[in-house]
């Protein structure tokens, strides 16, 4: 916590004053154009990777950048997606995987997660990717997972409607941590994915 406290003090002393006008505008306006769905991994910082200012991205972070397929009932990821489209009117959705993803590594290498039932249940949202990339290694699974999550994303009624009306474009990215490179995936079987 001391590092976080020092960071807060630095923000108030250096960052906030330099962007005071931006924050004043943002107090009354929230109009991001992109929903960024990325991994919870602390090494993957969407605003840093994309060079975005506060207010430019609406961000959902989940372990393994997983997007459960639409299902009835309460779901925080679904609520965030619906809000981004129906209320904020985002025009682009990025699903971004990354190198050395712990979730994908555990699946690709068959780690014993028996003592972690919540993680086991969550990682089932990557079953389609795991089947598609069986035995091909972590990097192939990361890519297959981004594509699978884009397919899951398209099952959400708000996304399906926006795709049908051509109001949103889906994008698949894979961020390489050691090089900073971002690979843009092709439209290989993913509805509405920008090539």
N, C-alpha and C positions, 0 to 999 in steps of 0.2 A: 503493500500500500504506500510506502514512502515515495516510490517512483511515480505512482499515480498522483499523489498529492503535489509533487514537484511539477508534474506535467500540467495539472490544473492551474497551478500558479503561473507557469510559463504561458499557458493559453490566455489567461486573463491579462497578463502583463504585455505579451508580445503579439500573439496571433489575433485576438479579438479586436484590439484597437486598430490594427491594420485593415481589418475587414468589417469595421463597425457599420458602414453603410450597407454592405451586403446583408449582414445579420438584421439590420433594421427592416430591410425589404422582406426578408424571409419570415419575419415575425407575423406578417399578414398574407404572405403568398407562398403557396407550396405547389409548384408546377413542374416536377421532374418529367422528362420525356422518356426516360428509360427505366425499366425494372431490371435490376441486376440480381440474379439468383446465383449465389456462390457458396463456397464451402465455409464452414465455421472456422477453419484452420487460421490461426493467428498470423500466418505468413502471407495470407492472401487478403490484401486490403484494396477493395474495389475502387475507392476514390483515388488512391495512390497509383494504381495500375492504369486507370483511365485518365488521370489528370483532371478529375472532376472537382468542381467547387461544391461547397455545401448547397444542398437544394437541387442538384442536377441529377442525382440518382436516387431511386427508391430501391432499397436493398433488403433482400431476404437472404439470410445465411443459415444453412442447415449442414449437419454432418454429411459429407459426401456430396454436397450440392444436390441432394435428393428432393424430388418433387413427387409426392404421392399422387397417383391417379385420382381423379375426382371420385368422391364417395359421399353419400349423405352423412350428415352429422358435423359437429364442430371440428374445425381443422385450422390451425393458425396459419399454415402455409397457404391454404385455399383462401382464407380471409384476406391475406396480404395481396395475393394475385388479383382477387376480385376488386379490392380497393384500388389497386394500381390502375386497373383498366376502367372500372365504372366511375370512380370518383376523380382520380388524377388524370385519366385520359392518356396514359403512356402510349407511345407509338412503336416502341421497340422493347423486346424482352431478350435479355442475354442469359443463357445458362452457361456458367463458367466453371469448368473443372480445372484441376491443376496437377502438376507433377508431384510425386511423392505423397499422394493423398493417403492418409492413414486408413480411412474407410476402405478405399479400393485396394490398398495393399493387403489389408486383413482378408478381404474376399479372394483376391488373386492368389494369395499364398496359403489360403485355407487355415488361418489362425483359429485356435480354439477360443471361441467367445462364449462358451457355455455358462460362465459365471457372470455374463453381462446381458441379461435377458432384454433389457430395453434397447441395447445396441443391436442385438440379433434381430429383434422385431423391426427396428428402423431400417436396417440394411436389406430387408426383404424388398424394399422399393428399388433395389438394384438387381433383382433376380433376372430380369430380361437382359440387362447388360452382361451379367455374368454368364448367362447361357450363350450369348452372341460371341463373347470373347474368351470362351473357355480355353484355358491353357495357353493363351497368347501373351500373358504377362501383364504387369501393372499398367504400363503405358497404353496398351491396347484396351484394357478395361476402362481406364479413365476416359478415353475417347468414346467407347461404346456406351458408357454411362451418360455422358453428356447427351448423346443422341437419344438414349432411352428416356431421359428426363424431359427432353423436348417433346417426345411422343406423349408422355404422361401429362405434360403441361397442356397439350392440345385437347385433352379430355375434359378440362375445366370449362363449364358452359360459357363463362365470360371470355375465355380465350378463343373457344370455338366460334363464338359469335363475332368477335373482333377479326378473326382470320377470315371468316366468310364475307364480312363487310370490307375486307382489305384495309382495316384500321390499325393493324399491328403486324409487325414482322418479327419472327423468331430468329435468334442467332445462337450458334454453338461455338464456344471458345474453349481453348485449353491453354492455361498460363503455365509457363515453364519457370519455376522459381529460380534456378541458378543462372539463367540467361536473361530473364525478363521478357522473353519472346512470348507472343500470343498467337497460337495457331487458330485460324478460323476454319471450322469444319464445313464440309460441303453438305449439300442437301440430301445425301444418301438415305432416301426413304423416310425423311422427316417432313410431315406436312407443314407448309408455311415457313420453312427454314430458308433464310437468305443464303444464297451461295456465295 
